[in-house]
């Protein structure tokens, strides 16, 4: 049995060795087995040395080998653990360096002057890093940023989309400049690296932005030049450009065809000229920077004589010109000239007066009968006068009948130029003739006037008398008094208003009465030192120049008359009298009222200056003594006395505030409020206002949130009044703000203006009261912690107006109130400006 057990033990040992080779952990475990455990597995030599055989010797050797292997494995594991820990420490150090490097790269990418868009593959989602400045107008959100059409100009957005498509599909790099909706310039660079597409948007500095704008302007100008060249190449008129030496540098296709060139390039290369040498020299001599050359030039085109209407403009680096073929027009003009000459010869032999006017209403033809009818001199007719000018001259020479409204009559006569029908009219001439005027318009413009004599002298006198009667009826119905005297001082006509104003009868003022009789009848109504004696001298004067006269007379009856002496034709004189009694009385009443208001204003100013001292001084004493009673040096006071003192102090302060507000408003109304303009540091002003509002905020259990840029700068204004504006608005907001809420004060600059808003979350202002919030003694007692006199916002409105600013209120019931105020900086240097 023992001999058979040895191999079994040997196989068992070999199996243990195999297991030790497969895992060192088994050897480590065996190394921890106590020696007594070997005795239990059939190794009695450990207990009894005498029981020792060869098989047992082999088993012992195997056990010793296993134990040695276990020790070696344990040592190897300890060494490996140390190496693994060293490698782990090294990996952690490398990872920390990599993370630090990634943070540094992200900080560089996140610069506010650039933004990078990365696409993973053709259809991958875009990753966006960094930000662009807010003034560029670029959206901050990734989705809105990729919608380029919303914040870039249309042409820039189209170019960018095309460039990005080529970058992602064909891996084609690009460098372009785009323009935002706000007019800011961005540089966009597209690159491909490692299978990723990168687009970097960079906000340019001033120099690079100017260069980019110049590039954009260059592209725009090149596009415009190309469009103009395409347009000029499409027209049939020859167009050319020359340099400073007169050489052709560009021509269109029509020019090339005119000089029989295969292309415009051949025409410029061979310097083929469409104009002769003399014509080119004439154009160069006459064309200036202010006035281009414009004239007709004769030349040869395709072997035929042609007439060109040439326009040539001079520029800084040369000139440019254009030619219009007017050969057919010149031929038609010559034929028309021959036809008109033939017709003129025919019409000149007619006895009927005829005049022909062109489309510009200038006289182009007249026959001898026309000149004899109107007795016009030849130089005037040959000057081709305008039709309107001709009628005005005939009227000034009294060759046309007098019209009640000359302008309307003339416009009706000249309406033939705007009509296709023939007009016929009867003209009653002052010389006794009645002309039938036939006015026929030409289809191409202009008109022909034909005059026929249709009446005798008797008919003309009848119509003339009728016209005089109409004029007499018109004068009789005027409200102004009118009297017309002849050069002999006798009355020609008068109207009822004249007789009523002066209180004379129709018998006294009958036609033919002498002015002395009129003067005697009117002498009882006015002061004789002046008046009708002056009228008599002017009416009967023999001076060549008869002046006019205007003035005012006051009658004993209280009437005030405005008179005018107007010289008429035929040495006649017209007197007019207008009753101005009501106007004079109203003027006198207004003058007296104005004097009374000025005196009242002076009394008000004196009152304001007196009360300003008499009211403030007692209140200041009350507040001072109240504060003195609170000090321990006066002596102890009980709790009720302390409460009474606090009430007195609070009420006195409120009363002083109301008095100051009333006096400020009275000072503004009196026009004696002065603004002490000075240079104000707005940041210091806000700090001072927030400090003064501390007690009021604590009392109302409200906080003040001030939002403003880092540096608001300076403002030229009245610091005391500006501080009052802020405190009044903030106090009003704190009064209506609920407990535990915040009043928001936002300040910013718009140019040189200082703008701020004050918002609360109180009960708001009803719509029916919103229109009257700036009125005096207007207050909203509902929802406020204190009820005031309603003067705060009135003072704000007045002080803002003195600074030439404006203030508005936006409020909704239950949603709070927002007050917006704008204070412009004074233009003048710090000085004292008086309120008007």
Buried (B, 14 or more C-beta within 10 A) or exposed (E): EEEEBBEEBBEBBEEBBEBBEEEBEBBBEBBEBEEEEBBEEEBBBBEEEEEEEEBBEBBBEBBEBBBEBBBBBBEEBEEEEEEEEEEEEEEEEEEEEEEEEEEEEEEEBEBEBBBBBBBEEEEEEBEBBBBBEEEBBBEEEEEEBEEBEEBBBEBBBEBBEEBBEBBBEEEEBBEBBBBBBEEBBBBBBBBBEEEBBBBBBBBBEEEBBEBBBEEBEEEEEEEEEEEEBEEBBEEEBBBBBBEEEBEBEBBBBBBBBBBEBEEBEBBBEEEBBBBEEEBBEBBBEBBEEEEBBEEEBEBEBEEEEBBBBBBBBBEEEBBBBBBBBBBEEBEEEEEEEEEEEEEBEEBBEEEBBBBBBBEEBBBBBBBBBBBEBBEBEEEBBEEEBBBEBBBBBBBEEEBBBEEEEEEEBBEEBBEBBEEEEEBEEEBBBEEBBBBBBBBBBBEEEBBBBBBEEEBEEEBBEEBBEEBEEEEEEEBEEEEBBBBBBBBEBBBBBBBBBBBEBBBBEEEBBEEEBBBEBBBEBBEEBBEEEEBBBEBBEBBBBEEEEBEEBEEEBBBEEEBBBBBBBBBEEEBBBBBBBBBBBEEBEEEEEEEEEEEEEEEEEEEBBEEBBEBBEEBBEEBEEBBEBBEEBEEEEEEEBEEEEEEBBEEBBEEBBEBBBBBBBBBBBBBBBBEBBEBEBBEBBBBEBBEBBBEBBEEBBEEBEBBBEBEBEEEBEBBBBBBEBBBBBBBBBBBBBBBBBBEEBBBBBBBEBEEBEBBBBBBBBBBBBEEEBBEEBBEBEBBBEEBBBBEBBBBBBBBBBBBBEBBEBEBEBBBEEEEBBBBBBBBBBBEEEBEEBEBE
